[in-house]
Amino acid sequence: MAILTFLIPVSLFLGGLGLAAFFWAMKTKQFDDPEGDANRILTKDWDDRPKP
């Protein structure tokens, strides 16, 4: 049971670190891609012979 006094703060710290990284990515617009895969998958342009 004594290990919980160590594991709970460590897990909260790592969760907060992940949340901070997510908010940083949102702030620096890492997820903004208006011409991304969602739009590219719908185009009719298909290259049967890609360049080497």
Secondary structure, DSSP 8 states (H G I E B T S, - for coil): -TTHHHHHHHHHHHHHHHHHHHHHHHHTTTT--TTSHHHHTT-S---SS---
